Amino acid sequence: MENLRRQYNDNVQKFKADFADCSDFLLKEAETGGRKCFFAVMDGLVDSLQLGQMIMGPVLGAQVKARTPGEQFRQLMRTCVQSVELKEAETFEDAYYYLMSGFCVFVLDGCPRAMVMGIQGWTKRSTDEPESESNVRGAKECFVESVNDNKALLRKRMKTHHLKLRQIQLGTAAPTPVVLAFLDDRAAAELVNAVEQRLKDAHLNTVADYGELVPFLDTNMRSFFSAVGTTERPDVLASKLYEGRVAVLVEGTPFVLYVPYLFSDNFQSLDDYDYPPFFGGFVRLLKYFSFGISVFLPGVYVALGTFHQELIPTNLLFTIASAEFRTPLSLMNEAIMTLIFYEIMREAGLRLPKVVGHAVSIIGAIVIGEATVSAGLIGAPMLVIIAITAIASYVAFPLYDSVSVLRLLFILAGGLTGLYGLMLGMAALFVNICSLSPYGVPYAAPIAPLNVRSLGDVFYRESWTKLARRRVRVQDLRGAHIDQCE
């Protein structure tokens, strides 16, 4: 890193040369206390009113008597500048980073340091309702793209000095602010250090989105299930931090990462805790049942229709046979083709503008629903199975990516080997889930290894009178070895 220079002209020329052809770069040369100085800001990133009233006015009008530039610099910092965010930068790289973060950079002739003052004033999105984690009764606010605003939203939820927000910079070409959020009295120090070290080992040019950090935080990328959770809700993140987890906030994205992420987290939602316990438990069981349907139902149907017709009731067998008699494809090929068409429609509706996306959904329903059945390309029972599967996959939406791939694999297993292959595939899937230990915590906990005391918030939900007495932390789950996390 290149240090700032004592010679005023060298610093001015360096700034102007590095920001040549940057129309948003503004540099104002002036004089204070008999010495030359300049102010540098990025247009659109600072509040012009604060710049004039809190920084330039007091600094240029100061009657500071100092024998050396360093003494004058210190007096200006102590008595003149009215910004709360007041720091020093000794290198050009640090000064440029603050400059592009909404700070004003002040350089004084003869002083090899820069004064940086926070007066951010860029346009940003206001707090809105969450789109990917909608709820009926809970709060209606979500994170935004500004990491400073996200820190404030989290601090508003967690009014405790134990909440630590440790900021680091990632990216060699364009540094991006990344914040580690944790409770120092709840999260294990080994977990915090492991997450921070993984982030520092991520040698990226820049961090444009949170997804670029997921491979570095995930402890086993070869599994179908991710060990990194995401949320855009401050209330959800607060509850995860109270469980001893560590969150990662990234500048420029409204989604926050947190680790470790367990299998049971996929079936929890905020509304579960607003409903009465009996209904919240019913909804929780419904999610687990929907996950099983979305993964196994097409494969079981293909296996029964191809190899084990004797297990199908007679009336249902006649219905399936009459529907499949006119189709040119086998059950396995029908299921795969229908699922591929469904994924194409889903992706098209997701990427296109909302107005056009609705039209794609309607046309897709007509084409695949009526035209293909009428033409004899796909049997009606298969279409019903795929429709039920598609709807069920949205109930446990965090697992949608994994379900989409697993569903196809189980269709292949059922179509090629029957129920025997399906049973082997199920066993392999359960072994894979139980073998994962992200950051030393069993992924299937508290189901495997079994911890009866912690099951009150897994398959069902206990009343708040019982949940309030439980202070479960991830490092306290049976089988957890946080001290061995890497």
Contacts in CASP RR format, 6 or more apart in sequence:
PFRMAT RR
TARGET T0000
AUTHOR 0000-0000-0000
METHOD contacts of the structure
MODEL  1
MENLRRQYNDNVQKFKADFADCSDFLLKEAETGGRKCFFAVMDGLVDSLQ
LGQMIMGPVLGAQVKARTPGEQFRQLMRTCVQSVELKEAETFEDAYYYLM
SGFCVFVLDGCPRAMVMGIQGWTKRSTDEPESESNVRGAKECFVESVNDN
KALLRKRMKTHHLKLRQIQLGTAAPTPVVLAFLDDRAAAELVNAVEQRLK
DAHLNTVADYGELVPFLDTNMRSFFSAVGTTERPDVLASKLYEGRVAVLV
EGTPFVLYVPYLFSDNFQSLDDYDYPPFFGGFVRLLKYFSFGISVFLPGV
YVALGTFHQELIPTNLLFTIASAEFRTPLSLMNEAIMTLIFYEIMREAGL
RLPKVVGHAVSIIGAIVIGEATVSAGLIGAPMLVIIAITAIASYVAFPLY
DSVSVLRLLFILAGGLTGLYGLMLGMAALFVNICSLSPYGVPYAAPIAPL
NVRSLGDVFYRESWTKLARRRVRVQDLRGAHIDQCE
1 91 0 8 1.000
1 92 0 8 1.000
1 93 0 8 1.000
1 94 0 8 1.000
2 91 0 8 1.000
2 92 0 8 1.000
2 93 0 8 1.000
3 90 0 8 1.000
3 91 0 8 1.000
3 92 0 8 1.000
3 112 0 8 1.000
4 11 0 8 1.000
4 89 0 8 1.000
4 90 0 8 1.000
4 91 0 8 1.000
4 92 0 8 1.000
4 95 0 8 1.000
4 107 0 8 1.000
4 112 0 8 1.000
4 113 0 8 1.000
4 114 0 8 1.000
5 11 0 8 1.000
5 14 0 8 1.000
5 112 0 8 1.000
6 69 0 8 1.000
6 110 0 8 1.000
6 111 0 8 1.000
6 112 0 8 1.000
7 109 0 8 1.000
7 110 0 8 1.000
8 36 0 8 1.000
8 37 0 8 1.000
8 38 0 8 1.000
8 107 0 8 1.000
8 109 0 8 1.000
8 110 0 8 1.000
11 38 0 8 1.000
11 107 0 8 1.000
12 27 0 8 1.000
12 29 0 8 1.000
12 38 0 8 1.000
12 107 0 8 1.000
14 92 0 8 1.000
15 27 0 8 1.000
15 38 0 8 1.000
15 40 0 8 1.000
15 107 0 8 1.000
16 27 0 8 1.000
18 92 0 8 1.000
18 96 0 8 1.000
19 25 0 8 1.000
19 27 0 8 1.000
23 43 0 8 1.000
24 42 0 8 1.000
24 43 0 8 1.000
24 44 0 8 1.000
24 45 0 8 1.000
25 40 0 8 1.000
25 42 0 8 1.000
25 43 0 8 1.000
26 40 0 8 1.000
26 41 0 8 1.000
26 42 0 8 1.000
26 43 0 8 1.000
27 38 0 8 1.000
27 39 0 8 1.000
27 40 0 8 1.000
28 38 0 8 1.000
28 39 0 8 1.000
28 40 0 8 1.000
28 56 0 8 1.000
29 36 0 8 1.000
29 37 0 8 1.000
29 38 0 8 1.000
30 36 0 8 1.000
30 37 0 8 1.000
30 38 0 8 1.000
30 39 0 8 1.000
30 56 0 8 1.000
30 60 0 8 1.000
31 37 0 8 1.000
31 60 0 8 1.000
32 59 0 8 1.000
32 60 0 8 1.000
32 61 0 8 1.000
32 62 0 8 1.000
32 64 0 8 1.000
32 76 0 8 1.000
32 108 0 8 1.000
33 62 0 8 1.000
33 63 0 8 1.000
33 64 0 8 1.000
33 72 0 8 1.000
35 69 0 8 1.000
35 72 0 8 1.000
35 108 0 8 1.000
35 109 0 8 1.000
35 110 0 8 1.000
36 108 0 8 1.000
36 109 0 8 1.000
37 59 0 8 1.000
37 106 0 8 1.000
37 107 0 8 1.000
37 108 0 8 1.000
37 109 0 8 1.000
38 106 0 8 1.000
38 107 0 8 1.000
39 51 0 8 1.000
39 55 0 8 1.000
39 56 0 8 1.000
39 104 0 8 1.000
39 105 0 8 1.000
39 106 0 8 1.000
40 95 0 8 1.000
40 99 0 8 1.000
40 104 0 8 1.000
40 105 0 8 1.000
40 106 0 8 1.000
40 107 0 8 1.000
41 51 0 8 1.000
41 99 0 8 1.000
41 102 0 8 1.000
41 103 0 8 1.000
41 104 0 8 1.000
41 105 0 8 1.000
42 99 0 8 1.000
42 100 0 8 1.000
42 102 0 8 1.000
44 121 0 8 1.000
44 122 0 8 1.000
44 123 0 8 1.000
45 100 0 8 1.000
45 101 0 8 1.000
45 102 0 8 1.000
45 120 0 8 1.000
45 121 0 8 1.000
45 122 0 8 1.000
46 102 0 8 1.000
46 103 0 8 1.000
46 104 0 8 1.000
46 118 0 8 1.000
46 119 0 8 1.000
46 120 0 8 1.000
46 121 0 8 1.000
46 122 0 8 1.000
47 119 0 8 1.000
47 120 0 8 1.000
47 121 0 8 1.000
50 83 0 8 1.000
50 119 0 8 1.000
50 121 0 8 1.000
51 104 0 8 1.000
51 119 0 8 1.000
54 81 0 8 1.000
54 82 0 8 1.000
54 83 0 8 1.000
54 117 0 8 1.000
54 119 0 8 1.000
55 81 0 8 1.000
55 82 0 8 1.000
55 83 0 8 1.000
55 104 0 8 1.000
55 106 0 8 1.000
55 117 0 8 1.000
55 119 0 8 1.000
58 80 0 8 1.000
58 81 0 8 1.000
58 82 0 8 1.000
59 76 0 8 1.000
59 80 0 8 1.000
59 81 0 8 1.000
59 106 0 8 1.000
62 75 0 8 1.000
62 76 0 8 1.000
62 79 0 8 1.000
62 80 0 8 1.000
64 72 0 8 1.000
64 75 0 8 1.000
64 76 0 8 1.000
64 79 0 8 1.000
64 80 0 8 1.000
66 72 0 8 1.000
66 75 0 8 1.000
69 108 0 8 1.000
69 109 0 8 1.000
69 110 0 8 1.000
69 111 0 8 1.000
70 108 0 8 1.000
70 110 0 8 1.000
70 111 0 8 1.000
72 108 0 8 1.000
72 111 0 8 1.000
73 108 0 8 1.000
73 111 0 8 1.000
73 113 0 8 1.000
73 115 0 8 1.000
76 106 0 8 1.000
76 108 0 8 1.000
76 115 0 8 1.000
77 86 0 8 1.000
77 88 0 8 1.000
77 115 0 8 1.000
81 115 0 8 1.000
81 117 0 8 1.000
83 104 0 8 1.000
83 117 0 8 1.000
83 118 0 8 1.000
83 119 0 8 1.000
84 118 0 8 1.000
85 103 0 8 1.000
85 117 0 8 1.000
85 118 0 8 1.000
86 115 0 8 1.000
86 116 0 8 1.000
86 117 0 8 1.000
86 118 0 8 1.000
87 98 0 8 1.000
87 103 0 8 1.000
87 115 0 8 1.000
87 116 0 8 1.000
88 113 0 8 1.000
88 114 0 8 1.000
88 115 0 8 1.000
88 116 0 8 1.000
89 95 0 8 1.000
89 98 0 8 1.000
89 105 0 8 1.000
89 113 0 8 1.000
89 114 0 8 1.000
89 115 0 8 1.000
89 116 0 8 1.000
90 112 0 8 1.000
90 113 0 8 1.000
90 114 0 8 1.000
95 105 0 8 1.000
95 114 0 8 1.000
95 116 0 8 1.000
97 169 0 8 1.000
97 175 0 8 1.000
98 105 0 8 1.000
98 116 0 8 1.000
98 118 0 8 1.000
99 105 0 8 1.000
99 116 0 8 1.000
101 120 0 8 1.000
101 177 0 8 1.000
102 118 0 8 1.000
102 119 0 8 1.000
102 120 0 8 1.000
102 121 0 8 1.000
102 122 0 8 1.000
103 116 0 8 1.000
103 117 0 8 1.000
103 118 0 8 1.000
103 119 0 8 1.000
103 120 0 8 1.000
104 116 0 8 1.000
104 117 0 8 1.000
104 118 0 8 1.000
104 119 0 8 1.000
105 114 0 8 1.000
105 115 0 8 1.000
105 116 0 8 1.000
106 114 0 8 1.000
106 115 0 8 1.000
106 116 0 8 1.000
106 117 0 8 1.000
107 114 0 8 1.000
107 115 0 8 1.000
108 115 0 8 1.000
120 148 0 8 1.000
124 144 0 8 1.000
124 145 0 8 1.000
124 146 0 8 1.000
124 149 0 8 1.000
125 144 0 8 1.000
125 145 0 8 1.000
126 144 0 8 1.000
127 141 0 8 1.000
127 142 0 8 1.000
127 144 0 8 1.000
127 149 0 8 1.000
127 153 0 8 1.000
128 141 0 8 1.000
128 142 0 8 1.000
128 144 0 8 1.000
129 140 0 8 1.000
129 141 0 8 1.000
129 142 0 8 1.000
130 140 0 8 1.000
130 141 0 8 1.000
130 142 0 8 1.000
130 232 0 8 1.000
130 233 0 8 1.000
131 142 0 8 1.000
131 232 0 8 1.000
132 232 0 8 1.000
132 397 0 8 1.000
133 142 0 8 1.000
133 231 0 8 1.000
133 232 0 8 1.000
133 233 0 8 1.000
133 236 0 8 1.000
133 269 0 8 1.000
133 270 0 8 1.000
135 269 0 8 1.000
135 270 0 8 1.000
135 271 0 8 1.000
135 274 0 8 1.000
136 271 0 8 1.000
136 274 0 8 1.000
137 271 0 8 1.000
137 274 0 8 1.000
138 235 0 8 1.000
138 270 0 8 1.000
138 271 0 8 1.000
138 274 0 8 1.000
139 233 0 8 1.000
139 234 0 8 1.000
139 235 0 8 1.000
141 153 0 8 1.000
141 233 0 8 1.000
141 234 0 8 1.000
142 232 0 8 1.000
142 233 0 8 1.000
142 234 0 8 1.000
142 254 0 8 1.000
143 149 0 8 1.000
143 150 0 8 1.000
143 153 0 8 1.000
143 232 0 8 1.000
143 233 0 8 1.000
143 234 0 8 1.000
143 249 0 8 1.000
143 254 0 8 1.000
143 255 0 8 1.000
143 256 0 8 1.000
144 150 0 8 1.000
144 153 0 8 1.000
144 254 0 8 1.000
145 251 0 8 1.000
145 252 0 8 1.000
145 253 0 8 1.000
145 254 0 8 1.000
146 251 0 8 1.000
146 252 0 8 1.000
147 177 0 8 1.000
147 178 0 8 1.000
147 179 0 8 1.000
147 249 0 8 1.000
147 250 0 8 1.000
147 251 0 8 1.000
147 252 0 8 1.000
150 179 0 8 1.000
150 234 0 8 1.000
150 249 0 8 1.000
150 254 0 8 1.000
150 256 0 8 1.000
151 165 0 8 1.000
151 179 0 8 1.000
151 181 0 8 1.000
151 249 0 8 1.000
153 234 0 8 1.000
154 163 0 8 1.000
154 165 0 8 1.000
154 181 0 8 1.000
154 234 0 8 1.000
154 237 0 8 1.000
154 238 0 8 1.000
154 249 0 8 1.000
155 163 0 8 1.000
155 165 0 8 1.000
156 234 0 8 1.000
157 234 0 8 1.000
157 235 0 8 1.000
157 237 0 8 1.000
157 238 0 8 1.000
158 183 0 8 1.000
158 238 0 8 1.000
158 241 0 8 1.000
160 183 0 8 1.000
162 183 0 8 1.000
162 184 0 8 1.000
162 185 0 8 1.000
162 186 0 8 1.000
163 181 0 8 1.000
163 182 0 8 1.000
163 183 0 8 1.000
163 241 0 8 1.000
164 180 0 8 1.000
164 181 0 8 1.000
164 182 0 8 1.000
164 183 0 8 1.000
164 184 0 8 1.000
165 179 0 8 1.000
165 180 0 8 1.000
165 181 0 8 1.000
166 179 0 8 1.000
166 180 0 8 1.000
166 181 0 8 1.000
166 182 0 8 1.000
166 196 0 8 1.000
167 177 0 8 1.000
167 178 0 8 1.000
167 179 0 8 1.000
167 180 0 8 1.000
168 177 0 8 1.000
168 178 0 8 1.000
168 179 0 8 1.000
168 180 0 8 1.000
168 196 0 8 1.000
168 199 0 8 1.000
168 200 0 8 1.000
169 175 0 8 1.000
169 176 0 8 1.000
169 177 0 8 1.000
169 178 0 8 1.000
170 176 0 8 1.000
170 178 0 8 1.000
170 199 0 8 1.000
170 200 0 8 1.000
170 202 0 8 1.000
170 204 0 8 1.000
170 207 0 8 1.000
170 213 0 8 1.000
171 203 0 8 1.000
171 204 0 8 1.000
171 205 0 8 1.000
171 206 0 8 1.000
171 207 0 8 1.000
172 203 0 8 1.000
172 204 0 8 1.000
172 205 0 8 1.000
173 205 0 8 1.000
173 206 0 8 1.000
174 205 0 8 1.000
174 206 0 8 1.000
175 206 0 8 1.000
176 206 0 8 1.000
176 207 0 8 1.000
176 250 0 8 1.000
176 251 0 8 1.000
176 252 0 8 1.000
177 250 0 8 1.000
177 251 0 8 1.000
178 199 0 8 1.000
178 207 0 8 1.000
178 213 0 8 1.000
178 248 0 8 1.000
178 249 0 8 1.000
178 250 0 8 1.000
178 251 0 8 1.000
179 248 0 8 1.000
179 249 0 8 1.000
179 250 0 8 1.000
180 192 0 8 1.000
180 195 0 8 1.000
180 196 0 8 1.000
180 199 0 8 1.000
180 246 0 8 1.000
180 247 0 8 1.000
180 248 0 8 1.000
181 237 0 8 1.000
181 241 0 8 1.000
181 246 0 8 1.000
181 247 0 8 1.000
181 248 0 8 1.000
181 249 0 8 1.000
181 256 0 8 1.000
182 191 0 8 1.000
182 192 0 8 1.000
182 241 0 8 1.000
182 244 0 8 1.000
182 245 0 8 1.000
182 246 0 8 1.000
182 247 0 8 1.000
183 241 0 8 1.000
183 242 0 8 1.000
183 244 0 8 1.000
186 241 0 8 1.000
186 242 0 8 1.000
186 243 0 8 1.000
186 244 0 8 1.000
186 473 0 8 1.000
187 241 0 8 1.000
187 244 0 8 1.000
187 245 0 8 1.000
187 246 0 8 1.000
188 244 0 8 1.000
188 475 0 8 1.000
188 482 0 8 1.000
188 483 0 8 1.000
190 482 0 8 1.000
190 483 0 8 1.000
190 485 0 8 1.000
191 244 0 8 1.000
191 245 0 8 1.000
191 246 0 8 1.000
191 259 0 8 1.000
191 260 0 8 1.000
191 439 0 8 1.000
191 475 0 8 1.000
191 482 0 8 1.000
191 485 0 8 1.000
192 246 0 8 1.000
194 439 0 8 1.000
194 485 0 8 1.000
194 486 0 8 1.000
195 217 0 8 1.000
195 246 0 8 1.000
195 248 0 8 1.000
195 259 0 8 1.000
195 439 0 8 1.000
198 216 0 8 1.000
198 217 0 8 1.000
199 213 0 8 1.000
199 216 0 8 1.000
199 217 0 8 1.000
199 248 0 8 1.000
201 216 0 8 1.000
202 212 0 8 1.000
202 213 0 8 1.000
202 216 0 8 1.000
204 212 0 8 1.000
207 213 0 8 1.000
207 250 0 8 1.000
207 251 0 8 1.000
209 250 0 8 1.000
209 252 0 8 1.000
209 253 0 8 1.000
210 230 0 8 1.000
210 248 0 8 1.000
210 250 0 8 1.000
210 253 0 8 1.000
210 255 0 8 1.000
210 256 0 8 1.000
210 257 0 8 1.000
213 248 0 8 1.000
213 250 0 8 1.000
213 257 0 8 1.000
214 226 0 8 1.000
214 228 0 8 1.000
214 257 0 8 1.000
215 221 0 8 1.000
217 227 0 8 1.000
217 228 0 8 1.000
217 248 0 8 1.000
217 257 0 8 1.000
217 259 0 8 1.000
218 226 0 8 1.000
218 227 0 8 1.000
218 228 0 8 1.000
218 438 0 8 1.000
219 227 0 8 1.000
219 436 0 8 1.000
219 437 0 8 1.000
219 438 0 8 1.000
219 439 0 8 1.000
219 485 0 8 1.000
219 486 0 8 1.000
220 227 0 8 1.000
220 436 0 8 1.000
220 438 0 8 1.000
223 432 0 8 1.000
223 436 0 8 1.000
224 402 0 8 1.000
224 405 0 8 1.000
224 406 0 8 1.000
224 429 0 8 1.000
224 432 0 8 1.000
225 263 0 8 1.000
225 399 0 8 1.000
225 402 0 8 1.000
225 432 0 8 1.000
225 433 0 8 1.000
225 436 0 8 1.000
225 443 0 8 1.000
226 261 0 8 1.000
226 401 0 8 1.000
226 402 0 8 1.000
227 259 0 8 1.000
227 260 0 8 1.000
227 261 0 8 1.000
227 436 0 8 1.000
227 438 0 8 1.000
227 439 0 8 1.000
227 443 0 8 1.000
228 257 0 8 1.000
228 258 0 8 1.000
228 259 0 8 1.000
228 261 0 8 1.000
229 257 0 8 1.000
229 258 0 8 1.000
229 259 0 8 1.000
229 261 0 8 1.000
229 265 0 8 1.000
229 398 0 8 1.000
230 255 0 8 1.000
230 256 0 8 1.000
230 257 0 8 1.000
230 258 0 8 1.000
231 237 0 8 1.000
231 240 0 8 1.000
231 255 0 8 1.000
231 256 0 8 1.000
231 258 0 8 1.000
232 254 0 8 1.000
232 255 0 8 1.000
232 256 0 8 1.000
233 270 0 8 1.000
235 270 0 8 1.000
236 270 0 8 1.000
237 247 0 8 1.000
237 256 0 8 1.000
237 258 0 8 1.000
240 247 0 8 1.000
240 258 0 8 1.000
241 247 0 8 1.000
241 258 0 8 1.000
243 472 0 8 1.000
243 473 0 8 1.000
243 474 0 8 1.000
244 473 0 8 1.000
244 474 0 8 1.000
244 475 0 8 1.000
245 258 0 8 1.000
245 259 0 8 1.000
245 260 0 8 1.000
245 474 0 8 1.000
246 258 0 8 1.000
246 259 0 8 1.000
247 256 0 8 1.000
247 257 0 8 1.000
247 258 0 8 1.000
248 256 0 8 1.000
248 257 0 8 1.000
248 258 0 8 1.000
248 259 0 8 1.000
249 256 0 8 1.000
250 256 0 8 1.000
250 257 0 8 1.000
259 438 0 8 1.000
259 439 0 8 1.000
260 438 0 8 1.000
260 439 0 8 1.000
260 440 0 8 1.000
260 441 0 8 1.000
260 443 0 8 1.000
260 474 0 8 1.000
261 438 0 8 1.000
262 438 0 8 1.000
262 441 0 8 1.000
262 442 0 8 1.000
262 443 0 8 1.000
262 444 0 8 1.000
262 445 0 8 1.000
262 474 0 8 1.000
263 433 0 8 1.000
263 443 0 8 1.000
263 444 0 8 1.000
263 447 0 8 1.000
264 445 0 8 1.000
264 446 0 8 1.000
264 447 0 8 1.000
264 457 0 8 1.000
264 458 0 8 1.000
265 398 0 8 1.000
266 291 0 8 1.000
266 396 0 8 1.000
266 398 0 8 1.000
266 399 0 8 1.000
267 284 0 8 1.000
267 287 0 8 1.000
267 288 0 8 1.000
267 291 0 8 1.000
267 396 0 8 1.000
268 284 0 8 1.000
268 457 0 8 1.000
271 283 0 8 1.000
272 280 0 8 1.000
272 281 0 8 1.000
272 283 0 8 1.000
272 284 0 8 1.000
272 461 0 8 1.000
273 461 0 8 1.000
273 464 0 8 1.000
275 281 0 8 1.000
275 283 0 8 1.000
277 460 0 8 1.000
277 461 0 8 1.000
277 462 0 8 1.000
277 463 0 8 1.000
280 460 0 8 1.000
280 461 0 8 1.000
281 459 0 8 1.000
281 460 0 8 1.000
281 461 0 8 1.000
284 458 0 8 1.000
284 459 0 8 1.000
284 460 0 8 1.000
284 461 0 8 1.000
285 459 0 8 1.000
285 460 0 8 1.000
286 395 0 8 1.000
287 395 0 8 1.000
287 396 0 8 1.000
288 396 0 8 1.000
288 459 0 8 1.000
290 392 0 8 1.000
290 393 0 8 1.000
290 395 0 8 1.000
290 396 0 8 1.000
291 392 0 8 1.000
291 395 0 8 1.000
291 396 0 8 1.000
291 399 0 8 1.000
291 403 0 8 1.000
292 392 0 8 1.000
293 388 0 8 1.000
293 389 0 8 1.000
293 392 0 8 1.000
294 389 0 8 1.000
294 390 0 8 1.000
294 392 0 8 1.000
294 393 0 8 1.000
294 395 0 8 1.000
294 396 0 8 1.000
294 403 0 8 1.000
294 407 0 8 1.000
295 403 0 8 1.000
295 406 0 8 1.000
295 407 0 8 1.000
295 410 0 8 1.000
295 429 0 8 1.000
296 410 0 8 1.000
296 422 0 8 1.000
296 426 0 8 1.000
297 385 0 8 1.000
297 388 0 8 1.000
297 389 0 8 1.000
297 392 0 8 1.000
298 335 0 8 1.000
298 339 0 8 1.000
298 385 0 8 1.000
298 386 0 8 1.000
298 389 0 8 1.000
298 407 0 8 1.000
298 410 0 8 1.000
298 411 0 8 1.000
299 335 0 8 1.000
299 407 0 8 1.000
299 410 0 8 1.000
299 411 0 8 1.000
299 413 0 8 1.000
299 414 0 8 1.000
299 415 0 8 1.000
299 422 0 8 1.000
300 414 0 8 1.000
300 419 0 8 1.000
300 422 0 8 1.000
301 331 0 8 1.000
301 335 0 8 1.000
301 381 0 8 1.000
301 382 0 8 1.000
301 385 0 8 1.000
302 331 0 8 1.000
302 332 0 8 1.000
302 335 0 8 1.000
302 411 0 8 1.000
302 414 0 8 1.000
302 415 0 8 1.000
303 413 0 8 1.000
303 414 0 8 1.000
303 415 0 8 1.000
303 418 0 8 1.000
303 419 0 8 1.000
303 421 0 8 1.000
303 422 0 8 1.000
304 311 0 8 1.000
304 312 0 8 1.000
304 419 0 8 1.000
305 312 0 8 1.000
305 320 0 8 1.000
305 331 0 8 1.000
306 330 0 8 1.000
306 331 0 8 1.000
306 332 0 8 1.000
306 414 0 8 1.000
306 415 0 8 1.000
306 418 0 8 1.000
307 414 0 8 1.000
307 415 0 8 1.000
307 418 0 8 1.000
307 419 0 8 1.000
308 418 0 8 1.000
308 419 0 8 1.000
309 317 0 8 1.000
312 320 0 8 1.000
319 381 0 8 1.000
320 381 0 8 1.000
323 379 0 8 1.000
323 380 0 8 1.000
323 381 0 8 1.000
323 382 0 8 1.000
324 331 0 8 1.000
324 379 0 8 1.000
324 381 0 8 1.000
324 382 0 8 1.000
326 376 0 8 1.000
326 379 0 8 1.000
327 334 0 8 1.000
327 376 0 8 1.000
327 377 0 8 1.000
327 378 0 8 1.000
327 379 0 8 1.000
328 376 0 8 1.000
328 377 0 8 1.000
329 337 0 8 1.000
329 377 0 8 1.000
329 378 0 8 1.000
330 415 0 8 1.000
331 382 0 8 1.000
331 415 0 8 1.000
332 411 0 8 1.000
332 412 0 8 1.000
332 414 0 8 1.000
332 415 0 8 1.000
332 416 0 8 1.000
334 378 0 8 1.000
334 379 0 8 1.000
334 382 0 8 1.000
335 382 0 8 1.000
335 385 0 8 1.000
335 386 0 8 1.000
335 411 0 8 1.000
336 408 0 8 1.000
336 411 0 8 1.000
336 412 0 8 1.000
337 378 0 8 1.000
338 368 0 8 1.000
338 378 0 8 1.000
338 382 0 8 1.000
338 383 0 8 1.000
338 386 0 8 1.000
339 386 0 8 1.000
339 407 0 8 1.000
339 408 0 8 1.000
339 411 0 8 1.000
341 368 0 8 1.000
342 368 0 8 1.000
342 386 0 8 1.000
342 390 0 8 1.000
343 404 0 8 1.000
345 360 0 8 1.000
345 361 0 8 1.000
345 364 0 8 1.000
345 368 0 8 1.000
348 357 0 8 1.000
348 360 0 8 1.000
349 356 0 8 1.000
349 357 0 8 1.000
349 360 0 8 1.000
349 361 0 8 1.000
352 360 0 8 1.000
368 378 0 8 1.000
368 383 0 8 1.000
369 383 0 8 1.000
372 378 0 8 1.000
372 383 0 8 1.000
373 379 0 8 1.000
373 380 0 8 1.000
373 383 0 8 1.000
389 407 0 8 1.000
393 399 0 8 1.000
393 400 0 8 1.000
393 403 0 8 1.000
393 404 0 8 1.000
393 407 0 8 1.000
394 400 0 8 1.000
396 403 0 8 1.000
406 429 0 8 1.000
409 425 0 8 1.000
410 422 0 8 1.000
410 425 0 8 1.000
413 421 0 8 1.000
413 422 0 8 1.000
413 424 0 8 1.000
413 425 0 8 1.000
414 421 0 8 1.000
414 422 0 8 1.000
417 424 0 8 1.000
433 443 0 8 1.000
433 444 0 8 1.000
433 448 0 8 1.000
434 442 0 8 1.000
434 443 0 8 1.000
434 444 0 8 1.000
434 448 0 8 1.000
436 442 0 8 1.000
436 443 0 8 1.000
436 444 0 8 1.000
437 443 0 8 1.000
437 481 0 8 1.000
439 482 0 8 1.000
439 485 0 8 1.000
440 480 0 8 1.000
440 481 0 8 1.000
440 482 0 8 1.000
440 484 0 8 1.000
440 485 0 8 1.000
441 474 0 8 1.000
441 475 0 8 1.000
441 477 0 8 1.000
441 479 0 8 1.000
441 480 0 8 1.000
441 482 0 8 1.000
441 485 0 8 1.000
442 448 0 8 1.000
442 449 0 8 1.000
442 477 0 8 1.000
442 478 0 8 1.000
442 479 0 8 1.000
442 480 0 8 1.000
445 451 0 8 1.000
445 454 0 8 1.000
445 477 0 8 1.000
445 478 0 8 1.000
445 479 0 8 1.000
445 480 0 8 1.000
446 453 0 8 1.000
446 454 0 8 1.000
446 455 0 8 1.000
446 458 0 8 1.000
446 477 0 8 1.000
446 478 0 8 1.000
447 455 0 8 1.000
447 458 0 8 1.000
449 478 0 8 1.000
449 479 0 8 1.000
450 478 0 8 1.000
451 477 0 8 1.000
451 478 0 8 1.000
453 470 0 8 1.000
454 470 0 8 1.000
454 472 0 8 1.000
454 477 0 8 1.000
454 478 0 8 1.000
456 462 0 8 1.000
456 466 0 8 1.000
456 467 0 8 1.000
457 467 0 8 1.000
457 470 0 8 1.000
457 472 0 8 1.000
461 467 0 8 1.000
474 480 0 8 1.000
474 482 0 8 1.000
475 482 0 8 1.000
END
